[in-house]
Amino acid sequence: MPRIEINTNDLVTIPAAAEALGRPKITLYRWIEKGKITAIELGGVLFIQVKELERLKTEAKEKAAS
């Protein structure tokens, strides 16, 4: 079997991402269902990549500036 390695420093839990974005957790779960963001499930826990979190922060700043 091939070995899969994951750097957990590149992943954030949904509650942590919601806090960083200032959004409720349910919003992030809805975004995952709609395909707005991609989540990774490990051991029954959903994570999003840090780069996705940064993308969402950038989008929020751009939206606020316009």
mmCIF file of the N, C-alpha and C atoms, coordinates in Angstrom:
data_MODEL
# 
_entry.id   MODEL 
# 
loop_
_atom_site.group_PDB 
_atom_site.id 
_atom_site.type_symbol 
_atom_site.label_atom_id 
_atom_site.label_alt_id 
_atom_site.label_comp_id 
_atom_site.label_asym_id 
_atom_site.label_entity_id 
_atom_site.label_seq_id 
_atom_site.pdbx_PDB_ins_code 
_atom_site.Cartn_x 
_atom_site.Cartn_y 
_atom_site.Cartn_z 
_atom_site.occupancy 
_atom_site.B_iso_or_equiv 
_atom_site.pdbx_formal_charge 
_atom_site.auth_seq_id 
_atom_site.auth_comp_id 
_atom_site.auth_asym_id 
_atom_site.auth_atom_id 
_atom_site.pdbx_PDB_model_num 
ATOM 1   N N  . MET A 1 1  ? 0.827   -1.178 0.000  1.00 0.00 ? 1  MET A N  1 
ATOM 2   C CA . MET A 1 1  ? 0.000   0.000  0.000  1.00 0.00 ? 1  MET A CA 1 
ATOM 3   C C  . MET A 1 1  ? 0.875   1.245  0.000  1.00 0.00 ? 1  MET A C  1 
ATOM 4   N N  . PRO A 1 2  ? 0.489   2.252  -0.810 1.00 0.00 ? 2  PRO A N  1 
ATOM 5   C CA . PRO A 1 2  ? 1.271   3.490  -0.788 1.00 0.00 ? 2  PRO A CA 1 
ATOM 6   C C  . PRO A 1 2  ? 1.061   4.244  0.515  1.00 0.00 ? 2  PRO A C  1 
ATOM 7   N N  . ARG A 1 3  ? 2.075   4.934  0.897  1.00 0.00 ? 3  ARG A N  1 
ATOM 8   C CA . ARG A 1 3  ? 2.022   5.713  2.133  1.00 0.00 ? 3  ARG A CA 1 
ATOM 9   C C  . ARG A 1 3  ? 1.570   7.132  1.801  1.00 0.00 ? 3  ARG A C  1 
ATOM 10  N N  . ILE A 1 4  ? 0.625   7.634  2.553  1.00 0.00 ? 4  ILE A N  1 
ATOM 11  C CA . ILE A 1 4  ? 0.129   8.993  2.369  1.00 0.00 ? 4  ILE A CA 1 
ATOM 12  C C  . ILE A 1 4  ? 0.573   9.827  3.558  1.00 0.00 ? 4  ILE A C  1 
ATOM 13  N N  . GLU A 1 5  ? 1.215   10.934 3.277  1.00 0.00 ? 5  GLU A N  1 
ATOM 14  C CA . GLU A 1 5  ? 1.645   11.832 4.339  1.00 0.00 ? 5  GLU A CA 1 
ATOM 15  C C  . GLU A 1 5  ? 0.913   13.153 4.207  1.00 0.00 ? 5  GLU A C  1 
ATOM 16  N N  . ILE A 1 6  ? 0.417   13.641 5.330  1.00 0.00 ? 6  ILE A N  1 
ATOM 17  C CA . ILE A 1 6  ? -0.313  14.903 5.355  1.00 0.00 ? 6  ILE A CA 1 
ATOM 18  C C  . ILE A 1 6  ? 0.314   15.798 6.402  1.00 0.00 ? 6  ILE A C  1 
ATOM 19  N N  . ASN A 1 7  ? 0.604   17.012 6.012  1.00 0.00 ? 7  ASN A N  1 
ATOM 20  C CA . ASN A 1 7  ? 1.147   17.991 6.943  1.00 0.00 ? 7  ASN A CA 1 
ATOM 21  C C  . ASN A 1 7  ? -0.032  18.708 7.591  1.00 0.00 ? 7  ASN A C  1 
ATOM 22  N N  . THR A 1 8  ? -0.283  18.423 8.847  1.00 0.00 ? 8  THR A N  1 
ATOM 23  C CA . THR A 1 8  ? -1.442  19.006 9.514  1.00 0.00 ? 8  THR A CA 1 
ATOM 24  C C  . THR A 1 8  ? -1.283  20.500 9.757  1.00 0.00 ? 8  THR A C  1 
ATOM 25  N N  . ASN A 1 9  ? -0.101  21.054 9.578  1.00 0.00 ? 9  ASN A N  1 
ATOM 26  C CA . ASN A 1 9  ? 0.076   22.499 9.678  1.00 0.00 ? 9  ASN A CA 1 
ATOM 27  C C  . ASN A 1 9  ? -0.627  23.224 8.533  1.00 0.00 ? 9  ASN A C  1 
ATOM 28  N N  . ASP A 1 10 ? -0.953  22.491 7.486  1.00 0.00 ? 10 ASP A N  1 
ATOM 29  C CA . ASP A 1 10 ? -1.640  23.065 6.333  1.00 0.00 ? 10 ASP A CA 1 
ATOM 30  C C  . ASP A 1 10 ? -3.154  22.947 6.445  1.00 0.00 ? 10 ASP A C  1 
ATOM 31  N N  . LEU A 1 11 ? -3.660  22.430 7.570  1.00 0.00 ? 11 LEU A N  1 
ATOM 32  C CA . LEU A 1 11 ? -5.092  22.211 7.746  1.00 0.00 ? 11 LEU A CA 1 
ATOM 33  C C  . LEU A 1 11 ? -5.613  22.949 8.971  1.00 0.00 ? 11 LEU A C  1 
ATOM 34  N N  . VAL A 1 12 ? -6.868  23.385 8.875  1.00 0.00 ? 12 VAL A N  1 
ATOM 35  C CA . VAL A 1 12 ? -7.519  24.101 9.969  1.00 0.00 ? 12 VAL A CA 1 
ATOM 36  C C  . VAL A 1 12 ? -8.884  23.455 10.185 1.00 0.00 ? 12 VAL A C  1 
ATOM 37  N N  . THR A 1 13 ? -9.274  23.297 11.441 1.00 0.00 ? 13 THR A N  1 
ATOM 38  C CA . THR A 1 13 ? -10.603 22.754 11.720 1.00 0.00 ? 13 THR A CA 1 
ATOM 39  C C  . THR A 1 13 ? -11.665 23.774 11.321 1.00 0.00 ? 13 THR A C  1 
ATOM 40  N N  . ILE A 1 14 ? -12.869 23.298 11.134 1.00 0.00 ? 14 ILE A N  1 
ATOM 41  C CA . ILE A 1 14 ? -13.973 24.179 10.776 1.00 0.00 ? 14 ILE A CA 1 
ATOM 42  C C  . ILE A 1 14 ? -14.217 25.226 11.860 1.00 0.00 ? 14 ILE A C  1 
ATOM 43  N N  . PRO A 1 15 ? -14.254 24.848 13.142 1.00 0.00 ? 15 PRO A N  1 
ATOM 44  C CA . PRO A 1 15 ? -14.442 25.886 14.171 1.00 0.00 ? 15 PRO A CA 1 
ATOM 45  C C  . PRO A 1 15 ? -13.344 26.955 14.155 1.00 0.00 ? 15 PRO A C  1 
ATOM 46  N N  . ALA A 1 16 ? -12.091 26.546 13.954 1.00 0.00 ? 16 ALA A N  1 
ATOM 47  C CA . ALA A 1 16 ? -10.993 27.512 13.910 1.00 0.00 ? 16 ALA A CA 1 
ATOM 48  C C  . ALA A 1 16 ? -11.105 28.413 12.686 1.00 0.00 ? 16 ALA A C  1 
ATOM 49  N N  . ALA A 1 17 ? -11.485 27.854 11.553 1.00 0.00 ? 17 ALA A N  1 
ATOM 50  C CA . ALA A 1 17 ? -11.650 28.642 10.336 1.00 0.00 ? 17 ALA A CA 1 
ATOM 51  C C  . ALA A 1 17 ? -12.806 29.624 10.490 1.00 0.00 ? 17 ALA A C  1 
ATOM 52  N N  . ALA A 1 18 ? -13.893 29.172 11.082 1.00 0.00 ? 18 ALA A N  1 
ATOM 53  C CA . ALA A 1 18 ? -15.049 30.044 11.293 1.00 0.00 ? 18 ALA A CA 1 
ATOM 54  C C  . ALA A 1 18 ? -14.665 31.224 12.178 1.00 0.00 ? 18 ALA A C  1 
ATOM 55  N N  . GLU A 1 19 ? -13.907 30.953 13.218 1.00 0.00 ? 19 GLU A N  1 
ATOM 56  C CA . GLU A 1 19 ? -13.465 32.023 14.114 1.00 0.00 ? 19 GLU A CA 1 
ATOM 57  C C  . GLU A 1 19 ? -12.559 33.006 13.383 1.00 0.00 ? 19 GLU A C  1 
ATOM 58  N N  . ALA A 1 20 ? -11.640 32.494 12.581 1.00 0.00 ? 20 ALA A N  1 
ATOM 59  C CA . ALA A 1 20 ? -10.714 33.349 11.838 1.00 0.00 ? 20 ALA A CA 1 
ATOM 60  C C  . ALA A 1 20 ? -11.449 34.229 10.832 1.00 0.00 ? 20 ALA A C  1 
ATOM 61  N N  . LEU A 1 21 ? -12.550 33.718 10.281 1.00 0.00 ? 21 LEU A N  1 
ATOM 62  C CA . LEU A 1 21 ? -13.325 34.460 9.290  1.00 0.00 ? 21 LEU A CA 1 
ATOM 63  C C  . LEU A 1 21 ? -14.422 35.320 9.914  1.00 0.00 ? 21 LEU A C  1 
ATOM 64  N N  . GLY A 1 22 ? -14.686 35.100 11.190 1.00 0.00 ? 22 GLY A N  1 
ATOM 65  C CA . GLY A 1 22 ? -15.764 35.830 11.841 1.00 0.00 ? 22 GLY A CA 1 
ATOM 66  C C  . GLY A 1 22 ? -17.133 35.394 11.357 1.00 0.00 ? 22 GLY A C  1 
ATOM 67  N N  . ARG A 1 23 ? -17.248 34.127 11.021 1.00 0.00 ? 23 ARG A N  1 
ATOM 68  C CA . ARG A 1 23 ? -18.498 33.542 10.516 1.00 0.00 ? 23 ARG A CA 1 
ATOM 69  C C  . ARG A 1 23 ? -18.914 32.395 11.418 1.00 0.00 ? 23 ARG A C  1 
ATOM 70  N N  . PRO A 1 24 ? -20.220 32.090 11.448 1.00 0.00 ? 24 PRO A N  1 
ATOM 71  C CA . PRO A 1 24 ? -20.666 30.912 12.199 1.00 0.00 ? 24 PRO A CA 1 
ATOM 72  C C  . PRO A 1 24 ? -20.187 29.626 11.518 1.00 0.00 ? 24 PRO A C  1 
ATOM 73  N N  . LYS A 1 25 ? -19.985 28.588 12.309 1.00 0.00 ? 25 LYS A N  1 
ATOM 74  C CA . LYS A 1 25 ? -19.545 27.294 11.758 1.00 0.00 ? 25 LYS A CA 1 
ATOM 75  C C  . LYS A 1 25 ? -20.521 26.788 10.704 1.00 0.00 ? 25 LYS A C  1 
ATOM 76  N N  . ILE A 1 26 ? -21.820 26.986 10.945 1.00 0.00 ? 26 ILE A N  1 
ATOM 77  C CA . ILE A 1 26 ? -22.820 26.471 10.008 1.00 0.00 ? 26 ILE A CA 1 
ATOM 78  C C  . ILE A 1 26 ? -22.636 27.063 8.613  1.00 0.00 ? 26 ILE A C  1 
ATOM 79  N N  . THR A 1 27 ? -22.159 28.304 8.547  1.00 0.00 ? 27 THR A N  1 
ATOM 80  C CA . THR A 1 27 ? -21.908 28.931 7.248  1.00 0.00 ? 27 THR A CA 1 
ATOM 81  C C  . THR A 1 27 ? -20.837 28.164 6.493  1.00 0.00 ? 27 THR A C  1 
ATOM 82  N N  . LEU A 1 28 ? -19.771 27.794 7.181  1.00 0.00 ? 28 LEU A N  1 
ATOM 83  C CA . LEU A 1 28 ? -18.716 27.040 6.517  1.00 0.00 ? 28 LEU A CA 1 
ATOM 84  C C  . LEU A 1 28 ? -19.202 25.665 6.068  1.00 0.00 ? 28 LEU A C  1 
ATOM 85  N N  . TYR A 1 29 ? -20.014 25.015 6.894  1.00 0.00 ? 29 TYR A N  1 
ATOM 86  C CA . TYR A 1 29 ? -20.570 23.719 6.486  1.00 0.00 ? 29 TYR A CA 1 
ATOM 87  C C  . TYR A 1 29 ? -21.445 23.875 5.242  1.00 0.00 ? 29 TYR A C  1 
ATOM 88  N N  . ARG A 1 30 ? -22.201 24.956 5.177  1.00 0.00 ? 30 ARG A N  1 
ATOM 89  C CA . ARG A 1 30 ? -23.029 25.210 3.987  1.00 0.00 ? 30 ARG A CA 1 
ATOM 90  C C  . ARG A 1 30 ? -22.157 25.471 2.762  1.00 0.00 ? 30 ARG A C  1 
ATOM 91  N N  . TRP A 1 31 ? -21.082 26.236 2.938  1.00 0.00 ? 31 TRP A N  1 
ATOM 92  C CA . TRP A 1 31 ? -20.169 26.502 1.827  1.00 0.00 ? 31 TRP A CA 1 
ATOM 93  C C  . TRP A 1 31 ? -19.552 25.202 1.323  1.00 0.00 ? 31 TRP A C  1 
ATOM 94  N N  . ILE A 1 32 ? -19.245 24.291 2.226  1.00 0.00 ? 32 ILE A N  1 
ATOM 95  C CA . ILE A 1 32 ? -18.693 22.991 1.836  1.00 0.00 ? 32 ILE A CA 1 
ATOM 96  C C  . ILE A 1 32 ? -19.724 22.226 1.019  1.00 0.00 ? 32 ILE A C  1 
ATOM 97  N N  . GLU A 1 33 ? -20.980 22.197 1.490  1.00 0.00 ? 33 GLU A N  1 
ATOM 98  C CA . GLU A 1 33 ? -22.049 21.498 0.758  1.00 0.00 ? 33 GLU A CA 1 
ATOM 99  C C  . GLU A 1 33 ? -22.249 22.075 -0.636 1.00 0.00 ? 33 GLU A C  1 
ATOM 100 N N  . LYS A 1 34 ? -22.134 23.393 -0.765 1.00 0.00 ? 34 LYS A N  1 
ATOM 101 C CA . LYS A 1 34 ? -22.347 24.063 -2.051 1.00 0.00 ? 34 LYS A CA 1 
ATOM 102 C C  . LYS A 1 34 ? -21.123 24.033 -2.949 1.00 0.00 ? 34 LYS A C  1 
ATOM 103 N N  . GLY A 1 35 ? -19.989 23.601 -2.412 1.00 0.00 ? 35 GLY A N  1 
ATOM 104 C CA . GLY A 1 35 ? -18.772 23.529 -3.209 1.00 0.00 ? 35 GLY A CA 1 
ATOM 105 C C  . GLY A 1 35 ? -17.991 24.835 -3.254 1.00 0.00 ? 35 GLY A C  1 
ATOM 106 N N  . LYS A 1 36 ? -18.353 25.809 -2.428 1.00 0.00 ? 36 LYS A N  1 
ATOM 107 C CA . LYS A 1 36 ? -17.608 27.077 -2.394 1.00 0.00 ? 36 LYS A CA 1 
ATOM 108 C C  . LYS A 1 36 ? -16.208 26.868 -1.828 1.00 0.00 ? 36 LYS A C  1 
ATOM 109 N N  . ILE A 1 37 ? -16.090 25.952 -0.871 1.00 0.00 ? 37 ILE A N  1 
ATOM 110 C CA . ILE A 1 37 ? -14.782 25.583 -0.330 1.00 0.00 ? 37 ILE A CA 1 
ATOM 111 C C  . ILE A 1 37 ? -14.668 24.066 -0.297 1.00 0.00 ? 37 ILE A C  1 
ATOM 112 N N  . THR A 1 38 ? -13.445 23.602 -0.313 1.00 0.00 ? 38 THR A N  1 
ATOM 113 C CA . THR A 1 38 ? -13.174 22.173 -0.287 1.00 0.00 ? 38 THR A CA 1 
ATOM 114 C C  . THR A 1 38 ? -12.731 21.771 1.115  1.00 0.00 ? 38 THR A C  1 
ATOM 115 N N  . ALA A 1 39 ? -13.292 20.702 1.612  1.00 0.00 ? 39 ALA A N  1 
ATOM 116 C CA . ALA A 1 39 ? -12.923 20.194 2.925  1.00 0.00 ? 39 ALA A CA 1 
ATOM 117 C C  . ALA A 1 39 ? -12.296 18.819 2.788  1.00 0.00 ? 39 ALA A C  1 
ATOM 118 N N  . ILE A 1 40 ? -11.492 18.477 3.767  1.00 0.00 ? 40 ILE A N  1 
ATOM 119 C CA . ILE A 1 40 ? -10.841 17.175 3.838  1.00 0.00 ? 40 ILE A CA 1 
ATOM 120 C C  . ILE A 1 40 ? -11.299 16.531 5.136  1.00 0.00 ? 40 ILE A C  1 
ATOM 121 N N  . GLU A 1 41 ? -11.724 15.280 5.059  1.00 0.00 ? 41 GLU A N  1 
ATOM 122 C CA . GLU A 1 41 ? -12.159 14.580 6.260  1.00 0.00 ? 41 GLU A CA 1 
ATOM 123 C C  . GLU A 1 41 ? -11.089 13.587 6.690  1.00 0.00 ? 41 GLU A C  1 
ATOM 124 N N  . LEU A 1 42 ? -10.650 13.732 7.930  1.00 0.00 ? 42 LEU A N  1 
ATOM 125 C CA . LEU A 1 42 ? -9.662  12.827 8.506  1.00 0.00 ? 42 LEU A CA 1 
ATOM 126 C C  . LEU A 1 42 ? -10.184 12.344 9.846  1.00 0.00 ? 42 LEU A C  1 
ATOM 127 N N  . GLY A 1 43 ? -10.353 11.066 9.967  1.00 0.00 ? 43 GLY A N  1 
ATOM 128 C CA . GLY A 1 43 ? -10.828 10.503 11.227 1.00 0.00 ? 43 GLY A CA 1 
ATOM 129 C C  . GLY A 1 43 ? -12.173 11.043 11.659 1.00 0.00 ? 43 GLY A C  1 
ATOM 130 N N  . GLY A 1 44 ? -13.026 11.368 10.692 1.00 0.00 ? 44 GLY A N  1 
ATOM 131 C CA . GLY A 1 44 ? -14.358 11.877 10.998 1.00 0.00 ? 44 GLY A CA 1 
ATOM 132 C C  . GLY A 1 44 ? -14.411 13.360 11.303 1.00 0.00 ? 44 GLY A C  1 
ATOM 133 N N  . VAL A 1 45 ? -13.284 14.057 11.169 1.00 0.00 ? 45 VAL A N  1 
ATOM 134 C CA . VAL A 1 45 ? -13.231 15.497 11.433 1.00 0.00 ? 45 VAL A CA 1 
ATOM 135 C C  . VAL A 1 45 ? -12.955 16.217 10.117 1.00 0.00 ? 45 VAL A C  1 
ATOM 136 N N  . LEU A 1 46 ? -13.716 17.279 9.862  1.00 0.00 ? 46 LEU A N  1 
ATOM 137 C CA . LEU A 1 46 ? -13.517 18.058 8.645  1.00 0.00 ? 46 LEU A CA 1 
ATOM 138 C C  . LEU A 1 46 ? -12.471 19.140 8.868  1.00 0.00 ? 46 LEU A C  1 
ATOM 139 N N  . PHE A 1 47 ? -11.640 19.311 7.865  1.00 0.00 ? 47 PHE A N  1 
ATOM 140 C CA . PHE A 1 47 ? -10.610 20.348 7.869  1.00 0.00 ? 47 PHE A CA 1 
ATOM 141 C C  . PHE A 1 47 ? -10.666 21.088 6.545  1.00 0.00 ? 47 PHE A C  1 
ATOM 142 N N  . ILE A 1 48 ? -10.213 22.333 6.554  1.00 0.00 ? 48 ILE A N  1 
ATOM 143 C CA . ILE A 1 48 ? -9.981  23.031 5.301  1.00 0.00 ? 48 ILE A CA 1 
ATOM 144 C C  . ILE A 1 48 ? -8.511  23.418 5.262  1.00 0.00 ? 48 ILE A C  1 
ATOM 145 N N  . GLN A 1 49 ? -8.004  23.555 4.052  1.00 0.00 ? 49 GLN A N  1 
ATOM 146 C CA . GLN A 1 49 ? -6.601  23.905 3.900  1.00 0.00 ? 49 GLN A CA 1 
ATOM 147 C C  . GLN A 1 49 ? -6.397  25.378 4.229  1.00 0.00 ? 49 GLN A C  1 
ATOM 148 N N  . VAL A 1 50 ? -5.231  25.696 4.753  1.00 0.00 ? 50 VAL A N  1 
ATOM 149 C CA . VAL A 1 50 ? -4.890  27.069 5.099  1.00 0.00 ? 50 VAL A CA 1 
ATOM 150 C C  . VAL A 1 50 ? -5.001  27.964 3.865  1.00 0.00 ? 50 VAL A C  1 
ATOM 151 N N  . LYS A 1 51 ? -4.614  27.450 2.692  1.00 0.00 ? 51 LYS A N  1 
ATOM 152 C CA . LYS A 1 51 ? -4.697  28.273 1.480  1.00 0.00 ? 51 LYS A CA 1 
ATOM 153 C C  . LYS A 1 51 ? -6.148  28.614 1.146  1.00 0.00 ? 51 LYS A C  1 
ATOM 154 N N  . GLU A 1 52 ? -7.097  27.721 1.448  1.00 0.00 ? 52 GLU A N  1 
ATOM 155 C CA . GLU A 1 52 ? -8.518  28.026 1.262  1.00 0.00 ? 52 GLU A CA 1 
ATOM 156 C C  . GLU A 1 52 ? -8.953  29.118 2.238  1.00 0.00 ? 52 GLU A C  1 
ATOM 157 N N  . LEU A 1 53 ? -8.491  29.024 3.462  1.00 0.00 ? 53 LEU A N  1 
ATOM 158 C CA . LEU A 1 53 ? -8.814  30.026 4.471  1.00 0.00 ? 53 LEU A CA 1 
ATOM 159 C C  . LEU A 1 53 ? -8.279  31.395 4.028  1.00 0.00 ? 53 LEU A C  1 
ATOM 160 N N  . GLU A 1 54 ? -7.068  31.441 3.543  1.00 0.00 ? 54 GLU A N  1 
ATOM 161 C CA . GLU A 1 54 ? -6.481  32.695 3.066  1.00 0.00 ? 54 GLU A CA 1 
ATOM 162 C C  . GLU A 1 54 ? -7.263  33.248 1.876  1.00 0.00 ? 54 GLU A C  1 
ATOM 163 N N  . ARG A 1 55 ? -7.696  32.372 0.985  1.00 0.00 ? 55 ARG A N  1 
ATOM 164 C CA . ARG A 1 55 ? -8.486  32.799 -0.172 1.00 0.00 ? 55 ARG A CA 1 
ATOM 165 C C  . ARG A 1 55 ? -9.793  33.440 0.290  1.00 0.00 ? 55 ARG A C  1 
ATOM 166 N N  . LEU A 1 56 ? -10.453 32.828 1.255  1.00 0.00 ? 56 LEU A N  1 
ATOM 167 C CA . LEU A 1 56 ? -11.704 33.362 1.768  1.00 0.00 ? 56 LEU A CA 1 
ATOM 168 C C  . LEU A 1 56 ? -11.490 34.705 2.455  1.00 0.00 ? 56 LEU A C  1 
ATOM 169 N N  . LYS A 1 57 ? -10.402 34.849 3.185  1.00 0.00 ? 57 LYS A N  1 
ATOM 170 C CA . LYS A 1 57 ? -10.087 36.127 3.824  1.00 0.00 ? 57 LYS A CA 1 
ATOM 171 C C  . LYS A 1 57 ? -9.870  37.216 2.771  1.00 0.00 ? 57 LYS A C  1 
ATOM 172 N N  . THR A 1 58 ? -9.146  36.879 1.711  1.00 0.00 ? 58 THR A N  1 
ATOM 173 C CA . THR A 1 58 ? -8.886  37.838 0.634  1.00 0.00 ? 58 THR A CA 1 
ATOM 174 C C  . THR A 1 58 ? -10.190 38.253 -0.040 1.00 0.00 ? 58 THR A C  1 
ATOM 175 N N  . GLU A 1 59 ? -11.052 37.281 -0.325 1.00 0.00 ? 59 GLU A N  1 
ATOM 176 C CA . GLU A 1 59 ? -12.344 37.586 -0.945 1.00 0.00 ? 59 GLU A CA 1 
ATOM 177 C C  . GLU A 1 59 ? -13.167 38.507 -0.058 1.00 0.00 ? 59 GLU A C  1 
ATOM 178 N N  . ALA A 1 60 ? -13.152 38.263 1.246  1.00 0.00 ? 60 ALA A N  1 
ATOM 179 C CA . ALA A 1 60 ? -13.928 39.084 2.169  1.00 0.00 ? 60 ALA A CA 1 
ATOM 180 C C  . ALA A 1 60 ? -13.395 40.516 2.189  1.00 0.00 ? 60 ALA A C  1 
ATOM 181 N N  . LYS A 1 61 ? -12.070 40.682 2.161  1.00 0.00 ? 61 LYS A N  1 
ATOM 182 C CA . LYS A 1 61 ? -11.480 42.016 2.138  1.00 0.00 ? 61 LYS A CA 1 
ATOM 183 C C  . LYS A 1 61 ? -11.827 42.753 0.848  1.00 0.00 ? 61 LYS A C  1 
ATOM 184 N N  . GLU A 1 62 ? -11.770 42.042 -0.279 1.00 0.00 ? 62 GLU A N  1 
ATOM 185 C CA . GLU A 1 62 ? -12.091 42.657 -1.565 1.00 0.00 ? 62 GLU A CA 1 
ATOM 186 C C  . GLU A 1 62 ? -13.556 43.064 -1.615 1.00 0.00 ? 62 GLU A C  1 
ATOM 187 N N  . LYS A 1 63 ? -14.422 42.232 -1.070 1.00 0.00 ? 63 LYS A N  1 
ATOM 188 C CA . LYS A 1 63 ? -15.849 42.541 -1.058 1.00 0.00 ? 63 LYS A CA 1 
ATOM 189 C C  . LYS A 1 63 ? -16.129 43.755 -0.180 1.00 0.00 ? 63 LYS A C  1 
ATOM 190 N N  . ALA A 1 64 ? -15.436 43.845 0.953  1.00 0.00 ? 64 ALA A N  1 
ATOM 191 C CA . ALA A 1 64 ? -15.624 44.967 1.876  1.00 0.00 ? 64 ALA A CA 1 
ATOM 192 C C  . ALA A 1 64 ? -15.102 46.275 1.272  1.00 0.00 ? 64 ALA A C  1 
ATOM 193 N N  . ALA A 1 65 ? -14.061 46.190 0.450  1.00 0.00 ? 65 ALA A N  1 
ATOM 194 C CA . ALA A 1 65 ? -13.469 47.380 -0.142 1.00 0.00 ? 65 ALA A CA 1 
ATOM 195 C C  . ALA A 1 65 ? -14.308 47.931 -1.306 1.00 0.00 ? 65 ALA A C  1 
ATOM 196 N N  . SER A 1 66 ? -15.134 47.097 -1.904 1.00 0.00 ? 66 SER A N  1 
ATOM 197 C CA . SER A 1 66 ? -15.908 47.563 -3.065 1.00 0.00 ? 66 SER A CA 1 
ATOM 198 C C  . SER A 1 66 ? -17.246 48.129 -2.710 1.00 0.00 ? 66 SER A C  1 
# 
